[in-house]
Each structure stands twice: as structure tokens, then as C-alpha cells.
Amino acid sequence: MRQESRAGRLGIGDFSRMTHLSVKTLRRHHESGLLEPAEVDDATGYRYYRPEQIAAAQMIHRLRELDMPVREIGELLSTPDPDRRADLVAGHLARLEAQLARTHTAVTSLRRLLAPDPEPLQVRRLVRPRAVVAAVRGTVARADVLGWYAGAAAELDAVLAAGGRVPTGPPGSLFDSALQTDDVGELAVYLPVGDPPRSGRIAPLVLHETELAVAVHRGEHSDIDVTYGELGRWVDRHALAIAGPVHETYLVGPRDTPDPSGWRTEIGWPVLAISPG
């Protein structure tokens, strides 16, 4: 039996045609509580809607296309507060932008990995002389590295500036291999400076003389793992044993230019030549 509509009351079929939402989708929205019919016939179970619900149905459709959670859509539709509605939409858009950034990062890395003739990585060996630097050290979970680094770098900048100390070189970091293998490890963020101070988490750190295989990663860090892999293959091909934490030196970074294409990160892989026999 065809469900009948009349002025002010729309059968689910007509409502489906008017909103471009399938009957199945409308039933699902009803079951989730997102869009309840204006009336449900007790005898037949038929659902009826009001013309005023068309806009709400179409809004739900748009928001679901943007993957907004059902709970947030329900709150957005039910709240009379325009500021709260704006906050809900803004929060979801921020999550979408973050997801888009992650997708862009993955695509950039894949393109570099799939390039038929990638530009060979320029690697050189050098001896990094002993130095004493101002550093913040800690045990950090891999997922927290970026936030921890930002806090440590800001603390270093503030303390050195307050003491009138000027860095004598670019900032750097030492990464314990356990950060990669176990997801938790030691991390040191440092700045070269004469007479390193002690203040808060900041203390002098001795960087011992180390032989390094060095390559420069160009651009943002979204695909720095690819450079690490290429450098690791170079180390393997040249029969070098790995010894000690990896050095990163930020030759050009966000503190120097906001344009990620100009960033230059030097990766120093500690090596030790293997003697024949």
C-alpha cells in the first residue's frame, strides 16, 4: 500500500524524494535519534514528516558526508545557542584539516618512495668535535616527541635570552634508538652556547667527539623517515657499524623561515668503520 501524503504531512517516500535521502537512510536517522519523524502510525508503523524537517534532513546529510559524529550532529541540531553550533562545526572542521594534513603527508612520502629514479642522497662522513651545549634531556614517548621538543626548545630560548647568551650554532637533538624500537627513549634538545647555564630543566651536556655519516633532509619532516631509510642503506652498503644516538641539526627550521620548503635538517648517523678480519 502506498503511503499517502497531505499538506503539512509527508510520507517517507515523498520526504525521501524531496531530500534526496533514501528511505533506508531516513530509517537509520530515526533509529539513531538524529531525525525522528513528526508522526509514526501506530497501526502500520508508517513514518510521516513535516516540510519544515527538509532542511534538517539535508543538513544531517551534509554533516555525515563530512564524517561528523552522530552525537555531535545531534547536539548541533538540538542546541539553540548559535555560538555552541559554531564551536561544534569549527571543531569538526579542525579535525578534518588535521586529517587532510596527514593525508598530504602520506601522499608526499609515497610519491618520493615510488619515484622511478629518485635523486641520490648526498652523504658525507665527518668527525663532530667534542662540545659542551645547553640542553634539556628527558625520557619521552614517541607520540609525545613533537610537543616535548617544542616545550624544551622554548625553555632553552627563554633562559638563554634572559641571560644574554647568544647561541654559537644551530639547535640540535640527540635521539636514542629506543624511541624507534620501543616507542619510549631518551631525547636531548640542545643549543651550542658559551658557558651553558643550569636553570630548570636546562643543564650542560657534553657531546663527545663522534664520527658521523651525514645527510641533509630538505623540506618539512613529513617524509624525513624516507631520508633516514636512504641514509641507513648508505651506512649498510659501506659496511659501517652503528654506534650511539642519531644527531639532528636544524640548519634551517621554523625559527628561521615559516616556509617549510626552505627547511634543512642535517641527520648525523654515528658510524664506526668495520676492520677487515
C-alpha positions as CSV (number, residue, x, y, z in Angstrom):
1,M,0.0,0.0,0.0
2,R,1.3,3.4,-1.0
3,Q,1.9,5.7,1.9
4,E,-0.2,8.9,1.5
5,S,0.9,12.4,2.0
6,R,-1.1,15.5,2.5
7,A,-0.5,19.2,3.1
8,G,1.7,19.5,6.2
9,R,2.4,15.8,6.4
10,L,4.8,13.9,4.1
11,G,5.0,10.2,3.7
12,I,8.5,8.8,3.9
13,G,8.6,8.2,0.2
14,D,7.8,11.8,-0.7
15,F,10.1,13.0,2.0
16,S,12.9,10.8,0.5
17,R,12.4,12.3,-2.9
18,M,12.4,15.9,-1.6
19,T,15.6,15.4,0.4
20,H,17.4,13.0,-1.9
21,L,17.9,10.7,1.1
22,S,16.9,7.1,0.7
23,V,14.2,5.5,2.8
24,K,16.8,3.3,4.3
25,T,18.9,6.3,5.3
26,L,15.9,8.1,6.8
27,R,15.1,5.0,8.9
28,R,18.7,4.9,10.1
29,H,18.5,8.5,11.1
30,H,15.3,7.8,13.0
31,E,16.8,4.8,14.8
32,S,19.9,6.9,15.8
33,G,17.7,9.7,17.1
34,L,19.1,12.2,14.6
35,L,15.8,12.8,12.7
36,E,12.7,11.5,14.3
37,P,9.5,11.5,12.2
38,A,6.8,14.0,13.1
39,E,4.4,11.1,13.4
40,V,4.5,7.3,13.3
41,D,1.3,5.4,12.6
42,D,0.7,3.0,15.5
43,A,-1.2,0.6,13.3
44,T,1.1,0.5,10.2
45,G,4.4,1.8,11.5
46,Y,4.5,4.3,8.7
47,R,6.7,7.4,9.3
48,Y,5.5,10.9,8.4
49,Y,7.5,14.1,8.3
50,R,6.8,17.8,8.2
51,P,8.0,20.0,5.4
52,E,10.0,22.0,8.0
53,Q,12.2,19.0,8.5
54,I,13.5,19.0,5.0
55,A,16.3,21.5,5.8
56,A,17.3,19.5,8.9
57,A,17.5,16.3,6.9
58,Q,19.7,17.9,4.3
59,M,22.0,19.4,6.9
60,I,22.4,16.0,8.5
61,H,23.3,14.6,5.1
62,R,26.0,17.3,4.6
63,L,27.4,16.8,8.1
64,R,27.5,13.0,7.7
65,E,29.3,13.4,4.4
66,L,31.9,15.3,6.4
67,D,32.1,12.4,8.8
68,M,30.8,14.4,11.8
69,P,30.0,12.0,14.6
70,V,26.3,11.3,15.2
71,R,26.5,12.6,18.8
72,E,27.8,16.0,17.7
73,I,25.2,16.3,14.9
74,G,22.5,15.6,17.4
75,E,23.9,18.3,19.8
76,L,24.2,20.8,16.9
77,L,20.6,20.3,15.9
78,S,19.2,20.4,19.4
79,T,21.1,23.4,20.8
80,P,19.5,26.9,20.3
81,D,22.9,28.5,21.1
82,P,24.4,29.8,17.8
83,D,27.9,30.1,19.4
84,R,27.8,26.5,20.5
85,R,26.7,25.4,17.0
86,A,29.6,27.4,15.5
87,D,32.0,25.8,18.0
88,L,30.9,22.3,17.1
89,V,31.3,23.0,13.3
90,A,34.7,24.7,13.9
91,G,35.9,21.8,16.0
92,H,35.0,19.3,13.4
93,L,36.5,21.3,10.6
94,A,39.7,21.5,12.5
95,R,39.8,17.7,12.8
96,L,39.1,17.5,9.0
97,E,42.0,19.8,8.3
98,A,44.3,17.7,10.5
99,Q,43.2,14.6,8.7
100,L,43.8,16.3,5.4
101,A,47.3,17.3,6.5
102,R,48.0,13.7,7.5
103,T,46.8,12.5,4.1
104,H,49.0,15.1,2.3
105,T,52.0,13.8,4.4
106,A,51.3,10.2,3.4
107,V,50.9,11.1,-0.3
108,T,54.1,13.2,-0.3
109,S,56.1,10.2,1.2
110,L,54.5,7.7,-1.2
111,R,55.4,9.9,-4.2
112,R,59.0,10.1,-3.1
113,L,59.2,6.3,-2.4
114,L,57.6,5.5,-5.8
115,A,59.7,7.8,-7.8
116,P,61.3,5.7,-10.6
117,D,64.7,7.5,-10.4
118,P,65.0,9.2,-7.1
119,E,67.8,11.8,-6.7
120,P,70.7,10.0,-4.9
121,L,71.2,11.1,-1.4
122,Q,74.4,13.1,-0.8
123,V,76.2,11.5,2.2
124,R,79.5,12.5,3.7
125,R,81.5,11.4,6.6
126,L,82.8,13.8,9.2
127,V,84.1,13.9,12.8
128,R,81.9,16.0,15.0
129,P,84.3,17.5,17.6
130,R,83.7,17.5,21.3
131,A,81.4,20.3,22.5
132,V,79.5,21.3,25.7
133,V,76.0,22.6,25.0
134,A,73.0,23.8,26.9
135,A,70.4,21.0,26.8
136,V,67.1,19.7,28.1
137,R,67.0,15.9,28.5
138,G,64.2,13.5,29.2
139,T,62.6,10.2,28.7
140,V,59.9,10.7,26.1
141,A,57.2,8.6,24.5
142,R,57.4,8.6,20.7
143,A,53.9,10.0,20.4
144,D,54.9,13.0,22.6
145,V,58.1,13.9,20.8
146,L,56.8,17.0,18.9
147,G,55.1,18.5,21.9
148,W,58.0,17.8,24.2
149,Y,60.5,19.2,21.8
150,A,58.6,22.4,21.3
151,G,58.4,22.9,25.1
152,A,62.1,22.2,25.6
153,A,63.2,24.5,22.7
154,A,61.0,27.3,24.0
155,E,62.6,26.9,27.5
156,L,66.1,27.0,26.1
157,D,65.3,30.1,24.1
158,A,63.8,31.9,27.1
159,V,66.6,31.1,29.5
160,L,69.4,31.9,27.1
161,A,67.8,35.2,26.1
162,A,67.2,36.2,29.7
163,G,70.9,35.6,30.5
164,G,72.1,37.5,27.4
165,R,73.6,34.3,25.9
166,V,73.7,34.1,22.1
167,P,73.8,30.6,20.5
168,T,77.0,29.9,18.7
169,G,75.4,27.4,16.3
170,P,72.1,25.9,15.1
171,P,69.9,23.9,17.5
172,G,70.1,20.1,17.6
173,S,68.7,16.9,19.1
174,L,70.0,13.5,20.1
175,F,67.6,10.6,19.6
176,D,68.0,7.4,21.5
177,S,67.3,4.4,19.2
178,A,64.8,3.1,21.8
179,L,62.5,5.9,20.7
180,Q,62.1,4.0,17.4
181,T,62.4,0.4,18.6
182,D,60.4,0.6,21.9
183,D,58.4,3.8,21.4
184,V,60.0,5.3,24.5
185,G,63.5,6.6,24.9
186,E,65.9,9.4,25.8
187,L,65.8,12.7,23.9
188,A,68.0,15.7,24.3
189,V,67.3,19.1,22.7
190,Y,70.3,21.5,22.8
191,L,71.8,24.8,21.7
192,P,75.5,25.4,21.4
193,V,76.4,28.3,23.7
194,G,79.4,29.5,25.6
195,D,79.2,28.7,29.4
196,P,76.0,26.7,29.3
197,P,73.7,27.6,32.2
198,R,71.8,25.5,34.8
199,S,68.2,26.6,35.1
200,G,65.1,24.5,35.5
201,R,65.5,21.5,33.2
202,I,68.4,23.1,31.4
203,A,71.9,21.8,32.2
204,P,75.3,21.5,30.4
205,L,75.6,18.4,28.1
206,V,78.9,17.0,26.8
207,L,78.7,15.9,23.2
208,H,81.7,13.6,22.8
209,E,83.7,13.5,19.6
210,T,81.8,11.3,17.2
211,E,82.3,10.1,13.6
212,L,79.1,10.6,11.6
213,A,77.6,9.7,8.3
214,V,75.7,12.9,7.5
215,A,72.9,13.7,5.0
216,V,70.6,16.7,4.7
217,H,66.9,16.3,4.6
218,R,65.2,19.1,2.7
219,G,61.7,20.5,3.5
220,E,59.3,19.6,6.2
221,H,59.6,16.5,8.3
222,S,56.6,14.7,6.9
223,D,58.8,12.4,4.9
224,I,62.0,12.6,7.0
225,D,61.7,8.8,7.6
226,V,62.5,8.3,3.9
227,T,65.8,10.2,4.3
228,Y,66.5,8.1,7.3
229,G,66.0,5.0,5.3
230,E,68.2,6.2,2.4
231,L,70.9,7.1,4.9
232,G,70.6,3.7,6.6
233,R,71.1,2.0,3.3
234,W,74.2,4.0,2.6
235,V,75.5,3.0,6.0
236,D,74.8,-0.6,5.3
237,R,76.4,-0.5,1.8
238,H,79.6,1.0,3.2
239,A,80.0,-1.7,5.9
240,L,79.7,0.7,8.8
241,A,78.6,-0.3,12.3
242,I,76.1,1.9,14.1
243,A,77.1,3.2,17.5
244,G,75.2,5.7,19.6
245,P,72.2,8.1,19.3
246,V,71.3,9.8,16.0
247,H,72.1,13.5,15.8
248,E,69.7,16.0,14.1
249,T,70.9,19.5,13.5
250,Y,68.4,22.1,12.4
251,L,70.4,24.1,9.9
252,V,67.3,26.0,8.8
253,G,64.0,25.5,10.6
254,P,60.7,27.1,11.6
255,R,62.6,29.6,13.8
256,D,64.4,30.8,10.6
257,T,61.6,30.7,8.0
258,P,57.9,29.9,8.1
259,D,58.2,28.3,4.6
260,P,58.7,24.5,5.1
261,S,60.3,24.2,1.6
262,G,63.3,26.1,2.9
263,W,63.9,23.9,6.0
264,R,67.2,21.9,6.1
265,T,67.8,19.2,8.7
266,E,71.1,17.5,8.9
267,I,70.9,13.9,10.0
268,G,74.1,12.5,11.6
269,W,74.3,8.7,11.9
270,P,77.1,7.6,14.3
271,V,79.3,5.1,12.5
272,L,82.3,3.0,13.1
273,A,84.3,1.5,10.3
274,I,84.5,-2.3,10.5
275,S,88.0,-3.5,10.2
276,P,88.7,-6.4,7.8
277,G,89.1,-9.8,9.6
